[in-house]
Amino acid sequence: MGEAGIPEMTAAGSVDGVTYTNSVLGITYTVPEGWMLENPEDTLAGQLDRLAQTQGQEVADSNKQNIDAGYTGYLFYASAPDETETSNLLVQIASEESVNGMSSIEYAGALAEAFEEGYKQFGVEASVEPAQELTIDGHQVALASVQVVLDGRINGLDGYEFDNYHLAQAYSVYTVKGAVVVAMLSAFSDEDLEAGLNALKSVRFSS
């Protein structure tokens, strides 16, 4: 993986306003104006808390063990102004081995397909944009997105009735300094989706 491990890479991140910079990875992101950008320490605490609330304490503990072992880490979390549903962007880092030999574009496509398959079990068709590869500062960045619209009663979701509920997920994947960076965007409006995609494309590489 090179001289720096995942913990050192994670610790090298800093936040200034809406800009995240990582001195070891040589990357910089700019999130949308008005979004809250958390530093790595707050991102870790917040994500473990979110995992415990949504998937259970056992999942959160297992995730923390992988982080402590140096297999994975969080770079930053950003969220749109508080609404009923808060659009957000989570950027993670892991060893290259974690993608099981897949290329960045294959992995981004697989993440979008997994989201699509998750909704198929409820009889909901998702609209998937084929993964594309962007060249940014000489680095290849894969980008994939998928959208669903929930309306009325959905099979398997008893007690829930949706009224034209929009949800989009987007993923960017690239390798840098022997590690894989995966950014995951969840957007609940077209405006947040556009702003979030611009944030994913805003990544800049200093080397």
N, C-alpha and C positions, 0 to 999 in steps of 0.2 A: 504494500500500500504506500510505500514511501516512508520518509522519516517521521512524519506526524501521524498519529493515530486519530480515531474518531473523537475521543474526548478532547484532544488538543485542538482539533479542527472546530469543534463546537464552541469551545471556550474562546476562540479567536474572534468571535462575532461581536459587533457593537452596533448600537442604534443611535441615530441622530435625527430626530424628527420623524420623517417618513422614509428615511434611508437606512438600510441595513448594509453593513460592510463586514467582510471577513478577511482579515489580513493574511491568514494562512492559505485559504482556498483561492484568494485573489478574486473574489466576486463581490458585486454590489447590486442590491435590489432597491427599487423605489416603489413603494406602495401608494395607492390612491390618496390624494389629499382628503383629510377628514377621517381616514381609517386609523385605528389604534394599532401601533406596532410594538410588540413585546420583545424584550431582550431575551437571550437564551435561557437565563435562570428562571424568569417568570413564565416563559413558554413551557419549560419542563414541568414546573409545578402545576400550571394550568391544564396542560394536556393530561397529566396523570390523574388530576381531579376529574376531568371530563370523561376519561376512560372508566374511572371507578363509578361514575354516575350512570353512564350509558351502557357499559358492558360488564360492570362488576369489579370488585376490588381484586379478585384473582387475576383478571386480565391486566389491570393496572400494575400489580406487583410483578407479573411476568415481564411486562414491558420495561419496568424499572430495572429488573435483573439484567436484561439484554443491554440496557444503557450502561449500567455499572460495569458489565463485562467488556464494554467497548465495541459492541457489534453495531450499534445504531445510536442516533442522537437527533435532537431537534435543533435547527438553526434559528427559526423564528416563527411567530404566529402573529397574524394581523387580522383585524375584524372591522367590518363596516360599522357605522353608527348604530346604536341599539335600535332594533325593530322587533317585531314579533318573531321573525326568523333572522338571524344575523349571518350575513354572508361572511366568509372567512377564507384565509389562506394559511396553510401549514406547510412549512418547508423542513424536510427531514434529510438525514444523511446516513449512509450505511456503507459497508464494505462491498466491493464489486461482486463478491461471491453471493451476495444476497439476491441477485437477479438471475441466478442459475444459468449463466451463460447467454442470456438474451441481450440483444442490442438495446440501446436506449429507445429506439422507435418501436421495437417489439414489446418492450416492457410497458411503454406508455399505452400502446394499443391494448395490451392485456388488462391493464387497470380499467380502461374504458369498457372493455367487453365484460369484465366482472361486474361492474355497475349495471350494465345492461341486463345481464343474466339475473342479477338480484331482483330486478323489477319484473322480469318475465314470469317469475313464480307467482306473481300477483295478477298476471294477465295484462300487464301494462307494457306497451311497446315504447322503447326509447329510441331517440334519434341520435345516431352516433356519427360524428365527424371523423373520417379516416385520419389516422395519425400522420402528422407531417413533420418534416425535419427542417429546422431553421439553422442558418449559419450566423452566429453572433460572435464577433471578435475572433473569428477563426475556430470557434468551438461549435460542435453539432449539438443542438438542443431539440429534442423530440417533444411534440405537443399534440395532445389528443383531448377531445371533449365529447360529452354526451349530455342530452337533455331529456327530461320526462315532463309530462303534464298529467296531473292527477285530477280527475273530475268525476263527481258522483261517488258511489260506493265502489270500493275496490275489493276484488276477491281475496279472501284471506286476511283482510284488515277489518274485522268486525268492530263495529262501534265507531268507525271513522267514516266521515263523508267529506269529500273534498270539493272545493269550488274553484276550478281552474287554477290549481296549485302548481306553480312552476318550480322546478329544481334542475340546476345544471351542475355538472362536475367537470373539471378540467385538470389535466395532469401535464407537467413538464418533467422531463427526465434527461439528465446528462451526466457524464463522468468528468471528474476534475481531481487532479492530484491523487489518483488511485482510489477514489471513492465515488459512489453514486449519489447524486442529489435528486430527490423526488419532491416536487412541489405539488400540493393538492388544493385546488380551489373549489369551494362550495358556494354557489350563488343562487339567490332566491328572487332575482329580478334581472331583466335584460340589461339595465344600467350597471348593476354590480358585476354581471358576467363580463361585459365589455371592459369595465375598469379593472377587474381581476385578471383578464387575459392580457391587458396592457402591462400589468405588473409582472406577469410571468415572462413576457417578452422584454421587460426592462432590464433583465439581468445583464450585467456587464462583467467582462473578464479582463483582469489587468495583466495576464500573461498567457 
